[in-house]
Amino acid sequence: APVSSIPDTNACPGSSITLPIRVSNFANIGSLGLKIQYNTENLTFTGWSNASGFPGLSLNSSQPGMLVLGGFTFTTGGFTLPNNSVFINITFFYTGGTAPVTWFENGPSCEWTGPAFSFPVLNDLPTNSYYINGGISPLLVPGFSSSNLLPFLNDTVTLNDESVGASSWLWNISPTGYSYVNGTNEFSQNPQIVFTSNGSYSVSQTVTHGSCVQTLEKVDYIHAGTPGLWTGQYSSDWFEAGNWHNWVIPDQDVSVVIPSFATHWPEFEGNFTLGSNCHNLTIQGANGIMTVTGDFILP
């Protein structure tokens, strides 16, 4: 039987990609029936072409995730192609991720025959030697991590590049209130940052490979400042992240400090349990105030 091959290839997410379906041992073929399946989550079929000129070839794409190819010729002796010939081209819009494109081979779903009905069906075993699967993988994948997600002000933080396939990098951090240090900048592969203003920072990485450009953004990714330090910048609500110096609501592992001055004093609705709502609690000076509307429970 002919050997039918779908290639493995790389593509830029968000672009069109054409897969050449190749055949070898293609001799004296009179008719065919083939099925190719694909993942509709990351591939959208957009078109095809008959690269071989096989007579009467048609493709049905009405079933999502399945391409049904058929054709026949009454040419005496059938149709013959050189080895590794492109039989058809199929084009997809590719959104990213691993996207297998495979033969749906369960017996009669993938068959070749000769130029007359008396010819046997050419569907040799093992089928994985005759129907070779392929697919599309991303040419470029952004990715990064931070050496510290909860730095104090003026701590040095390294943004570690974990992208795949990148040849250049561009970093964007929002809001301002930071600076690059140790000779790095927004174009460095692994930039180093010092945060000079407290708050929550979003980080995005844009990577390129040739004409392919991909961006990954992590919103409210790094929280700079002193853990557990109340500022009351926005309100008296204990559970408003912006009222804490590093914009993180304390948990049982964080020691809380209520300073002697605050824009708003904290108010905790319900019962407050020391050791659960925070690790330790310090109210500084004679002016520091904290209100608990329920019980204040000591361990």
Helices and strands as residue ranges (DSSP letters): E 3-5, E 8-11, E 15-24, E 31-38, E 43-49, E 58-60, E 66-72, E 85-94, E 99-103, E 111-113, G 127-129, E 131-132, E 134-138, E 144-146, E 156-161, E 168-174, E 178-180, E 192-195, E 199-209, E 212-224, G 241-243, E 256-258, E 267-268, E 272-273, E 281-283, E 291-292, E 296-297
